[in-house]
Amino acid sequence: MSETYVRVDDRLIHGQTIVAWCPTLGIKQIIAIDDVSASNPMLRSILAMSVPKIYDTHIVTVEEARELLQTPCQGNRLVIVKFPEKLMEIQQEIAGCEQIYLGNIAKRADTNHQMTGATGIFYLSDQDVANLNTLAASGFKIAFQQLPTSTRTEWDSFVKSL
């Protein structure tokens, strides 16, 4: 049976995704959800060019992702979004996922929460926190984890520090 893992990383697909996460999680399919990248052939090409052909890779809009996520996968899949707000748009389609991993999220104008005590950059806005709290309350398992071998901080622990 295939499993779905979700990663929030504003870089979408990059070296750590391919070298560390995909092998560790046994990924066969990568679905990067970003309307801007999906609608720009140059960006889509740049994101896809670093991915070995062994992975069935899709850079898609939210609507295209909904369709893909409803079709069976011949192995584990990794869904990647830039920010937590996108998870709210695909909440039904990722229900039952194994884990939501929070990766790099760069500082933005509306961010005021920073994850400390781990490697990487993790900035969240109040809305990001609210969205992730909603997902956690719905039963999603959420954790900050830069790499499969790095320190993992569960969402509940982070929220208590706010």
C-alpha positions as CSV (number, residue, x, y, z in Angstrom):
1,M,0.0,0.0,0.0
2,S,1.3,3.4,-0.9
3,E,1.7,6.2,1.6
4,T,1.5,10.0,1.2
5,Y,3.9,12.4,2.9
6,V,3.6,16.1,2.9
7,R,6.3,18.7,3.1
8,V,6.0,22.5,3.5
9,D,9.2,24.0,2.0
10,D,9.2,27.4,0.2
11,R,12.0,26.0,-2.1
12,L,9.7,23.2,-3.3
13,I,12.0,20.7,-5.0
14,H,15.7,21.0,-4.3
15,G,18.7,18.9,-3.4
16,Q,17.6,17.8,0.1
17,T,14.3,16.6,-1.3
18,I,16.0,14.4,-3.9
19,V,19.1,13.2,-1.9
20,A,17.6,12.8,1.6
21,W,13.8,12.8,1.8
22,C,12.9,10.8,-1.3
23,P,15.1,7.8,-0.6
24,T,14.3,7.8,3.2
25,L,10.6,7.8,2.6
26,G,10.7,5.4,-0.4
27,I,9.1,8.1,-2.7
28,K,8.1,7.1,-6.2
29,Q,6.0,10.2,-7.0
30,I,6.6,13.9,-6.3
31,I,3.8,16.4,-6.5
32,A,4.9,20.0,-6.1
33,I,1.9,22.3,-5.8
34,D,2.4,25.9,-6.8
35,D,0.1,27.7,-9.2
36,V,2.8,30.2,-10.3
37,S,5.4,27.6,-11.1
38,A,2.9,25.3,-12.7
39,S,1.7,28.0,-15.1
40,N,5.2,29.2,-16.0
41,P,7.0,26.7,-18.4
42,M,10.4,28.0,-17.5
43,L,9.9,27.6,-13.7
44,R,8.3,24.2,-14.2
45,S,11.3,23.1,-16.3
46,I,13.8,24.4,-13.8
47,L,12.1,22.6,-10.9
48,A,11.8,19.3,-12.8
49,M,15.3,19.3,-14.3
50,S,17.0,18.4,-11.1
51,V,14.8,15.4,-10.5
52,P,16.1,12.0,-11.6
53,K,13.8,10.2,-14.0
54,I,13.1,7.4,-11.4
55,Y,10.6,9.8,-9.8
56,D,7.2,10.5,-11.4
57,T,7.3,14.3,-11.0
58,H,4.5,16.8,-11.3
59,I,4.6,20.5,-10.9
60,V,1.0,21.4,-10.7
61,T,-1.7,23.9,-9.8
62,V,-4.0,23.2,-6.8
63,E,-6.8,21.9,-9.2
64,E,-4.4,19.6,-11.0
65,A,-3.1,18.3,-7.6
66,R,-6.6,17.5,-6.5
67,E,-7.0,15.2,-9.5
68,L,-3.6,13.6,-9.1
69,L,-4.2,13.0,-5.4
70,Q,-7.4,11.1,-6.1
71,T,-5.6,8.6,-8.4
72,P,-3.7,5.6,-7.0
73,C,0.1,5.8,-6.9
74,Q,2.4,2.9,-7.6
75,G,4.4,3.7,-4.4
76,N,4.8,6.4,-1.9
77,R,4.2,10.0,-2.9
78,L,5.6,13.3,-1.6
79,V,3.4,16.3,-1.8
80,I,5.3,19.6,-1.5
81,V,3.8,23.1,-0.9
82,K,5.5,26.4,-0.2
83,F,3.3,27.5,2.6
84,P,0.7,26.1,5.1
85,E,-2.2,27.9,3.5
86,K,-2.0,25.6,0.5
87,L,-2.6,22.6,2.8
88,M,-6.0,24.1,3.7
89,E,-6.9,24.0,0.0
90,I,-6.0,20.3,-0.3
91,Q,-7.0,19.2,3.2
92,Q,-9.5,16.5,2.0
93,E,-7.1,15.1,-0.6
94,I,-4.2,14.6,1.9
95,A,-6.4,13.3,4.6
96,G,-4.8,10.1,6.0
97,C,-1.3,11.2,5.0
98,E,1.5,9.8,7.2
99,Q,3.1,13.0,8.2
100,I,3.3,16.7,7.4
101,Y,7.0,17.8,7.6
102,L,7.7,21.5,8.0
103,G,10.9,22.5,6.3
104,N,12.3,25.8,5.3
105,I,9.9,28.7,5.4
106,A,11.7,32.1,4.9
107,K,10.8,35.3,6.7
108,R,7.9,37.2,5.2
109,A,6.3,40.5,6.0
110,D,3.6,38.9,8.1
111,T,5.7,36.4,10.0
112,N,6.3,36.8,13.7
113,H,7.0,33.2,14.9
114,Q,10.4,31.5,14.4
115,M,11.3,28.0,15.2
116,T,14.4,27.9,17.3
117,G,16.7,25.1,18.4
118,A,16.9,23.4,15.1
119,T,18.8,23.9,11.9
120,G,17.0,25.6,9.0
121,I,14.8,28.6,8.7
122,F,11.2,28.3,10.0
123,Y,9.1,31.5,10.1
124,L,5.4,31.4,10.5
125,S,2.7,34.0,10.5
126,D,-0.3,34.0,12.8
127,Q,-2.4,32.6,9.9
128,D,0.2,29.8,9.3
129,V,-0.1,28.9,13.0
130,A,-3.9,29.0,12.8
131,N,-3.9,26.8,9.7
132,L,-1.5,24.3,11.2
133,N,-3.5,24.2,14.5
134,T,-6.6,23.4,12.4
135,L,-4.9,20.6,10.6
136,A,-3.4,19.2,13.9
137,A,-6.9,19.3,15.5
138,S,-8.2,17.4,12.5
139,G,-5.7,14.6,13.2
140,F,-2.8,15.4,11.0
141,K,0.6,14.6,12.4
142,I,2.9,17.7,12.0
143,A,6.5,18.2,12.9
144,F,9.4,20.5,12.0
145,Q,12.3,18.5,10.5
146,Q,14.9,19.8,8.2
147,L,16.4,16.4,7.2
148,P,15.4,12.9,8.0
149,T,18.5,12.7,10.2
150,S,18.0,16.0,12.0
151,T,16.2,16.9,15.1
152,R,12.4,16.6,14.9
153,T,10.1,18.9,16.9
154,E,6.5,18.0,17.1
155,W,3.9,20.7,16.3
156,D,2.4,20.4,19.8
157,S,5.8,21.3,21.4
158,F,6.2,24.3,19.2
159,V,2.7,25.7,19.9
160,K,3.3,25.5,23.6
161,S,6.3,27.8,23.2
162,L,4.2,30.6,21.6
